[in-house]
Each structure stands twice: as structure tokens, then as C-alpha cells.
């Protein structure tokens, strides 16, 4: 019942965040911001790593789990033909966006740049997962407390909701799993399996193999919880993809 309650609360927070977030541009507050005038990439183009300055690389926070494959056991990036049409980034695109500093990644996400949005969600979700696993304490896990990476919980929810509106975006499935695992105390693994299945529903044919890989290192998962999260995620995605009234 506690897990069901957390999923319900996540939905309430997401709905409230949609009305509140995105109104204020982040303050750069950095001496070098004036010379960092990169323009958004065309999403079909593979970016060149040299486009990210050394100063940008140094601004990233040296996360141990910069690539979620270190946590998930599989890498959802793909250079296969047709992957970009499903919102699945290539290895080069992923490397580029993961190297961007926080403020620039957020600015690009706010502008509607799809891969920036995806990696903005990924970065926040991974930060929260790491925070959860490092602290394991309820007192540090109140989304309204502004503690650590949880201060970005609302931004993650709003951005993920926007990605879910595209019914062909399979990447949103993987991100849904990461975000929901991060949103629940203890960071359970069942939402991640549900997210893999959601990516499969949206067209990523690798999903079954990814689930096998993940479950090989995460045994004894609760099948009822996986189904509960999957059903919840599928309903959320179907609702998000419904046509909007003009």
C-alpha cells in the first residue's frame, strides 16, 4: 500500500508542478557564462564532442553514475538505424549532452530541445538515486524540503511529462522507470523493469533483452509491483499522448 501511495503522490506532485514550473530562467552566476553561447543542436545530427569546451567538462560534477548503464546493467543508447525516431540517443549524442553543465542542459531542456529534455530528466533521476542510496534516511527524502538533488524533483516531473506526450518516444519509458525508482523511498528496482517494458510498448525492440539483463543482476523482484508500476506508467503515457485541445 505504501508503494501505491507513493505512485499516487508522484502523480499529484507532477500535476501541481506542471502549473508552477518553467517560469523562471536559471541564474547562470558564473564568470564564463558570457562566452558559452552554444546553440541547440539539430536533433538528427550527431554532435561532436569537441563542441563542448574543457571548462564545461570541468563543471560537471564527476558523478560515479554519469552513465546509467553502471546502475542498470544495460545501455539504452543506440547507433542503430531508426533509433533516433524513437527518441533513443546515439552514443555520441549521449556523450555530448552528459558533458553539458547543469545550467546549459536545463536551458536547452526548457527551450524544448528533446534530447536535452531527456538527459535533463536522466541527470536529475540519477542524482536522486545516488542520493537515496547514499543516505537511506527518511529525514533527507522530503521533496518539499529542498534537500540535495530533491530540490529538482518538480523539474524532472514536468520535463518527463512533456516527453511522454510523444507516443513514439520510447526513451520516455526508460526515463519513467528511472524517475519513479528515484521518487520512492529506498529506490526500488521494480519501476525500472516497468520502464523497460514501457519502452518496448513504444517500439524499442531491445526491451525484452534489456529486461533479461537487468533481472539477471536483480533477482527476486516483486512481480505484482512490476505489474502495478507498468499499468500506472502505461495509463500515464496514454493520457499524456492524447491530443490537446487547441
C-alpha positions as CSV (number, residue, x, y, z in Angstrom):
1,X,0.0,0.0,0.0
2,X,2.9,2.4,0.7
3,X,4.2,1.9,-2.9
4,X,0.7,2.6,-4.3
5,X,0.5,5.7,-2.2
6,X,3.9,7.0,-3.4
7,X,2.9,6.5,-7.0
8,X,-0.3,8.4,-6.4
9,X,1.6,11.2,-4.6
10,X,4.0,11.3,-7.5
11,X,1.1,11.9,-9.9
12,X,-0.3,14.7,-7.7
13,X,3.1,16.4,-7.5
14,X,3.5,16.1,-11.3
15,X,0.1,17.7,-11.9
16,X,0.9,20.5,-9.5
17,X,4.4,21.0,-10.9
18,X,3.0,21.5,-14.5
19,X,1.3,24.6,-13.3
20,X,4.2,26.0,-11.4
21,X,7.5,25.2,-13.1
22,X,9.3,26.7,-16.1
23,X,8.5,30.4,-15.3
24,X,12.0,31.4,-14.1
25,X,15.1,31.1,-16.1
26,X,18.0,29.7,-14.1
27,X,20.7,32.2,-13.0
28,X,24.0,31.4,-14.6
29,X,26.0,33.2,-11.9
30,X,29.3,32.1,-13.5
31,X,32.1,34.2,-14.9
32,X,32.4,32.2,-18.0
33,X,28.7,32.2,-19.0
34,X,29.2,35.1,-21.4
35,X,31.5,33.1,-23.6
36,X,29.4,29.9,-23.5
37,X,27.0,30.7,-26.3
38,X,26.4,27.2,-27.8
39,X,23.3,26.9,-29.9
40,X,20.9,23.9,-29.7
41,X,21.9,21.0,-31.9
42,X,19.7,19.7,-34.6
43,X,18.4,16.6,-33.0
44,X,19.1,14.4,-36.1
45,X,22.7,15.4,-36.1
46,X,25.4,13.5,-34.2
47,X,27.2,16.2,-32.1
48,X,30.9,16.4,-32.0
49,X,32.5,16.1,-28.5
50,X,34.9,18.9,-29.3
51,X,31.9,21.3,-29.3
52,X,31.9,21.1,-25.5
53,X,34.7,23.2,-24.1
54,X,37.1,21.9,-21.5
55,X,35.6,24.4,-19.0
56,X,32.2,22.8,-19.5
57,X,33.6,19.3,-18.9
58,X,35.2,20.6,-15.6
59,X,31.9,22.0,-14.5
60,X,30.2,18.6,-14.5
61,X,30.1,17.1,-11.1
62,X,32.1,13.9,-11.6
63,X,29.2,11.6,-10.9
64,X,30.1,8.0,-10.5
65,X,26.9,7.0,-12.4
66,X,27.1,9.6,-15.2
67,X,26.1,6.8,-17.5
68,X,23.1,4.9,-16.1
69,X,24.4,1.7,-17.5
70,X,26.5,1.5,-14.4
71,X,23.3,1.2,-12.4
72,X,21.0,-0.5,-14.9
73,X,23.4,-3.0,-16.4
74,X,22.4,-2.1,-19.9
75,X,22.9,0.9,-22.1
76,X,19.7,2.3,-23.8
77,X,21.7,4.4,-26.2
78,X,21.9,3.0,-29.8
79,X,23.5,3.8,-33.1
80,X,21.0,1.6,-34.9
81,X,19.1,2.9,-37.8
82,X,15.7,4.2,-36.7
83,X,16.7,4.7,-33.1
84,X,16.6,8.5,-33.3
85,X,13.0,8.3,-34.5
86,X,12.1,6.6,-31.2
87,X,13.9,9.3,-29.2
88,X,16.8,6.9,-28.4
89,X,20.1,8.8,-28.5
90,X,23.2,7.6,-30.2
91,X,26.4,7.1,-28.1
92,X,27.8,10.3,-29.5
93,X,24.7,12.3,-28.6
94,X,24.6,10.8,-25.2
95,X,28.2,11.7,-24.5
96,X,27.6,15.3,-25.7
97,X,24.6,16.0,-23.5
98,X,26.0,14.2,-20.5
99,X,29.0,16.6,-20.7
100,X,27.0,19.7,-20.6
101,X,26.9,21.7,-17.3
102,X,23.7,21.8,-15.4
103,X,22.6,25.3,-16.3
104,X,23.1,24.9,-20.0
105,X,21.4,21.5,-20.1
106,X,18.4,23.0,-18.2
107,X,18.2,26.0,-20.6
108,X,18.1,23.7,-23.6
109,X,15.5,21.5,-22.0
110,X,13.3,24.5,-21.3
111,X,13.6,25.5,-24.9
112,X,12.0,22.2,-26.0
113,X,15.2,20.5,-27.3
114,X,14.1,16.9,-27.0
115,X,17.5,15.2,-26.2
116,X,18.3,18.0,-23.8
117,X,15.0,17.2,-22.1
118,X,15.8,13.5,-21.9
119,X,19.2,14.0,-20.5
120,X,17.9,16.6,-18.0
121,X,15.5,14.0,-16.7
122,X,18.2,11.4,-16.7
123,X,20.6,13.6,-14.7
124,X,18.2,14.6,-12.0
125,X,16.9,11.0,-11.7
126,X,20.4,9.6,-11.3
127,X,21.4,12.3,-8.8
128,X,18.4,11.4,-6.7
129,X,19.0,7.7,-7.0
130,X,22.6,8.2,-5.8
131,X,21.4,10.5,-3.0
132,X,18.9,7.9,-1.8
133,X,21.4,5.0,-1.8
134,X,24.0,7.1,0.0
135,X,21.7,8.4,2.7
136,X,18.9,5.8,3.2
137,X,17.2,8.1,5.6
138,X,13.6,9.3,5.5
139,X,14.5,12.7,7.0
140,X,16.6,13.5,4.0
141,X,14.0,12.5,1.4
142,X,11.2,15.1,1.6
143,X,10.7,16.6,-1.9
144,X,9.5,19.8,-0.4
145,X,12.5,20.2,1.9
146,X,14.8,21.4,-0.8
147,X,17.5,19.0,0.4
148,X,20.2,18.0,-2.1
149,X,19.1,16.9,-5.5
150,X,15.5,16.5,-4.4
151,X,15.1,20.3,-5.0
152,X,14.9,19.4,-8.7
153,X,12.2,16.8,-8.3
154,X,9.5,19.0,-9.8
155,X,11.6,20.0,-12.8
156,X,12.2,16.3,-13.5
157,X,8.5,15.5,-13.4
158,X,7.5,18.4,-15.6
159,X,10.1,17.6,-18.2
160,X,9.3,13.9,-18.2
161,X,5.6,14.7,-18.7
162,X,6.4,16.7,-21.8
163,X,8.5,13.9,-23.3
164,X,5.7,11.4,-22.6
165,X,3.3,13.4,-24.9
166,X,5.0,12.0,-28.0
167,X,3.6,8.4,-28.5
168,X,6.7,7.4,-30.5
169,X,9.2,8.4,-27.8
170,X,10.5,5.1,-26.4
171,X,13.2,6.9,-24.4
172,X,10.4,8.2,-22.1
173,X,9.7,4.7,-21.0
174,X,13.2,4.2,-19.7
175,X,13.2,7.6,-18.1
176,X,9.8,6.9,-16.5
177,X,11.3,3.9,-14.8
178,X,14.4,5.8,-13.5
179,X,12.2,8.7,-12.3
180,X,9.8,6.5,-10.4
181,X,12.5,4.5,-8.8
182,X,14.1,7.8,-7.7
183,X,10.7,9.1,-6.4
184,X,10.1,6.2,-4.0
185,X,12.0,5.9,-0.7
186,X,14.5,3.1,-1.0
187,X,14.8,3.4,-4.8
188,X,13.1,0.0,-5.6
189,X,14.1,-1.8,-8.8
190,X,10.6,-2.8,-9.9
191,X,9.8,0.6,-11.5
192,X,12.9,0.2,-13.7
193,X,11.6,-3.1,-15.1
194,X,8.2,-1.4,-15.7
195,X,10.0,1.4,-17.5
196,X,11.9,-1.1,-19.8
197,X,8.5,-2.6,-20.7
198,X,7.1,0.8,-21.4
199,X,9.9,1.5,-23.8
200,X,9.1,-1.8,-25.5
201,X,5.4,-0.8,-25.8
202,X,6.6,2.4,-27.6
203,X,8.7,0.5,-30.1
204,X,12.1,-0.4,-28.8
205,X,12.6,-4.0,-29.8
206,X,15.6,-4.3,-27.4
207,X,13.4,-4.0,-24.3
208,X,13.0,-7.8,-23.7
209,X,16.7,-8.3,-23.8
210,X,17.3,-5.3,-21.5
211,X,14.8,-6.7,-19.0
212,X,16.6,-10.1,-19.1
213,X,19.9,-8.4,-18.5
214,X,18.6,-6.3,-15.6
215,X,16.8,-9.1,-13.9
216,X,19.9,-11.3,-14.1
217,X,21.6,-9.0,-11.6
218,X,18.4,-8.0,-9.7
219,X,16.7,-11.3,-8.7
220,X,13.7,-11.8,-6.6
221,X,11.8,-8.8,-7.8
222,X,8.1,-8.5,-6.8
223,X,6.1,-9.3,-9.9
224,X,2.9,-7.8,-8.6
225,X,4.7,-4.5,-8.0
226,X,6.2,-4.6,-11.5
227,X,2.7,-5.0,-13.0
228,X,1.4,-2.2,-10.8
229,X,4.1,0.2,-11.9
230,X,3.7,-0.8,-15.5
231,X,0.0,-0.4,-15.5
232,X,0.4,3.0,-13.8
233,X,3.0,4.1,-16.3
234,X,1.1,2.9,-19.3
235,X,-2.0,4.8,-18.2
236,X,0.1,8.0,-17.6
237,X,1.7,7.7,-21.1
238,X,-1.6,7.1,-22.8
239,X,-3.1,10.1,-21.1
240,X,-0.1,12.3,-21.9
241,X,-0.2,11.3,-25.6
242,X,-3.9,12.3,-26.0
243,X,-4.4,15.2,-28.4
244,X,-4.6,18.6,-26.7
245,X,-7.5,20.9,-27.2
246,X,-6.5,23.9,-29.4
